[in-house]
Amino acid sequence: MTLIAIQFGNALGGAVIVETVFSRQGIGRLVVTVITQKDIPVVQGVVLMLALIQVSMNLILDISYGVLDPLLSTAESPSSSPMRESLSPSFGFS
């Protein structure tokens, strides 16, 4: 699932290249056009929109981890977990 979120970000970045090379109209072509025209407010808006989409995807992914894997959604703190104590090295000291 983590790879899906990473690949989604890569697809958003790759849209600029694909749309420019193949002369397709889309968000990537819009970014290239407004950057060459130095239309800063549109560039800021598009970058903000793409960042919000990426953050939303990561948030949805993080929430879905808790829903799909019940072991991750326990309310116990990690420092008081018995598993944590068994994994910590003792280095021979008491």
MIKOLBA-134038 format. One line per 4 residues: number of its first residue (from 1); for each residue x, y, z of C-alpha. Coordinates in steps of 0.2 Angstrom, whole numbers, plus 5000, padded with zeros to 4 digits. Layout:
% MIKOLBA-134038
NUM) X/Y/Z | ...
END
This chain:
% MIKOLBA-134038
1) 5000/5000/5000 | 5014/5012/5004 | 5020/5009/4986 | 5004/5015/4979
5) 5005/5032/4988 | 5023/5034/4982 | 5019/5029/4964 | 5004/5041/4964
9) 5016/5055/4968 | 5027/5049/4954 | 5013/5049/4942 | 5008/5067/4946
13) 5026/5072/4943 | 5027/5062/4927 | 5012/5070/4920 | 5022/5085/4916
17) 5034/5076/4905 | 5021/5065/4897 | 5009/5079/4893 | 5023/5090/4886
21) 5031/5076/4875 | 5014/5070/4868 | 5006/5087/4867 | 4991/5082/4878
25) 4981/5095/4888 | 4981/5092/4906 | 4988/5098/4923 | 5006/5095/4918
29) 5005/5105/4902 | 4997/5119/4912 | 5011/5119/4924 | 5024/5121/4909
33) 5014/5134/4901 | 5011/5145/4916 | 5030/5143/4921 | 5036/5149/4904
37) 5023/5164/4905 | 5029/5168/4923 | 5011/5167/4929 | 5016/5165/4948
41) 4998/5165/4956 | 4993/5150/4944 | 5009/5141/4948 | 5006/5143/4966
45) 4989/5137/4965 | 4993/5121/4954 | 5008/5117/4966 | 4996/5119/4981
49) 4983/5108/4973 | 4995/5094/4969 | 5003/5095/4986 | 4985/5094/4994
53) 4981/5079/4984 | 4997/5070/4989 | 4995/5074/5007 | 4977/5068/5006
57) 4983/5052/4998 | 4995/5049/5012 | 4982/5053/5025 | 4970/5041/5018
61) 4984/5027/5017 | 4988/5030/5035 | 4970/5029/5041 | 4968/5013/5030
65) 4982/5005/5039 | 4973/5006/5056 | 4957/4999/5048 | 4965/4985/5038
69) 4977/4979/5052 | 4969/4979/5069 | 4986/4976/5078 | 4991/4994/5073
73) 4976/5002/5080 | 4979/4997/5098 | 4978/5011/5111 | 4994/5004/5121
77) 5009/5015/5120 | 5024/5008/5112 | 5036/5011/5126 | 5025/5000/5138
81) 5023/4985/5126 | 5030/4968/5132 | 5036/4965/5114 | 5046/4981/5115
85) 5055/4975/5131 | 5059/4958/5124 | 5067/4966/5108 | 5078/4978/5118
89) 5096/4972/5119 | 5102/4970/5137 | 5121/4968/5132 | 5123/4957/5147
93) 5120/4970/5160 | 5107/4967/5174
END
